[in-house]
């Protein structure tokens, strides 16, 4: 992977809270009553993650109180995967 490439965003289908959900990193989606519904929602979210947006500058303050400005290329979208290992 080159320096400009990013890791893919992985949506994992998992059992959660008495039903099924998708999980990205340590964050769960809402709970769905069945695995097929969770998988369909994950595929929809993954598709939307790849849609280009506007190119803009982003301003944010870090934990030390310093302000930063970054240029965000609206076409720079990650690869996404949906993984259902169950």
C-alpha positions as CSV (number, residue, x, y, z in Angstrom):
1,X,0.0,0.0,0.0
2,X,1.4,3.4,-1.0
3,X,1.7,6.4,1.4
4,X,-1.4,8.0,-0.2
5,X,-3.6,4.9,0.0
6,X,-5.7,4.3,3.1
7,X,-6.8,1.1,4.7
8,X,-10.2,-0.1,3.5
9,X,-13.2,0.5,5.8
10,X,-14.5,-2.9,6.8
11,X,-18.1,-3.5,7.8
12,X,-18.4,-6.8,9.7
13,X,-21.7,-8.6,10.3
14,X,-22.0,-9.7,13.9
15,X,-24.5,-10.9,16.4
16,X,-25.4,-8.0,18.7
17,X,-27.9,-7.1,21.4
18,X,-30.3,-10.0,20.7
19,X,-30.1,-9.5,16.9
20,X,-27.6,-8.7,14.2
21,X,-25.6,-5.5,13.4
22,X,-22.7,-4.4,11.4
23,X,-19.5,-3.2,13.1
24,X,-16.9,-0.8,11.9
25,X,-13.9,-0.8,14.2
26,X,-15.4,-0.8,17.7
27,X,-18.6,0.9,16.7
28,X,-21.9,-1.1,16.2
29,X,-24.8,-0.1,14.0
30,X,-28.3,-0.3,15.2
31,X,-29.6,-3.8,15.8
32,X,-31.5,-5.6,13.1
33,X,-33.8,-8.6,13.7
34,X,-31.9,-10.8,11.2
35,X,-28.6,-11.2,9.5
36,X,-29.9,-10.5,6.0
37,X,-31.2,-7.1,7.1
38,X,-27.9,-6.2,8.8
39,X,-25.9,-7.3,5.7
40,X,-28.2,-5.2,3.4
41,X,-27.7,-2.2,5.7
42,X,-23.9,-2.7,5.8
43,X,-23.8,-2.9,2.0
44,X,-25.8,0.3,1.7
45,X,-23.5,2.1,4.2
46,X,-20.4,0.9,2.4
47,X,-21.8,2.1,-0.9
48,X,-22.6,5.5,0.6
49,X,-19.1,5.8,2.1
50,X,-17.6,5.6,-1.4
51,X,-19.7,8.5,-2.8
52,X,-17.6,11.6,-3.6
53,X,-18.4,14.8,-1.8
54,X,-17.3,18.4,-2.0
55,X,-13.6,19.4,-1.9
56,X,-13.2,21.7,1.1
57,X,-10.9,22.9,3.9
58,X,-11.5,21.5,7.3
59,X,-10.6,23.4,10.5
60,X,-10.2,21.6,13.8
61,X,-8.7,22.1,17.3
62,X,-6.5,19.4,18.7
63,X,-6.3,18.4,22.3
64,X,-3.6,21.0,23.1
65,X,-5.8,23.8,21.9
66,X,-4.0,24.4,18.6
67,X,-6.1,25.0,15.5
68,X,-5.3,23.2,12.2
69,X,-6.5,23.5,8.6
70,X,-6.5,20.5,6.3
71,X,-7.5,20.3,2.7
72,X,-10.1,17.5,2.1
73,X,-10.4,16.2,-1.5
74,X,-14.0,15.3,-2.0
75,X,-13.0,12.6,-4.5
76,X,-10.6,10.9,-2.0
77,X,-12.9,8.1,-0.8
78,X,-11.9,4.8,0.9
79,X,-12.4,1.3,-0.4
80,X,-15.1,-0.5,1.6
81,X,-15.6,-4.2,2.3
82,X,-18.6,-6.0,3.8
83,X,-17.5,-9.2,5.7
84,X,-20.0,-11.8,6.9
85,X,-18.1,-14.7,8.5
86,X,-21.1,-16.1,10.4
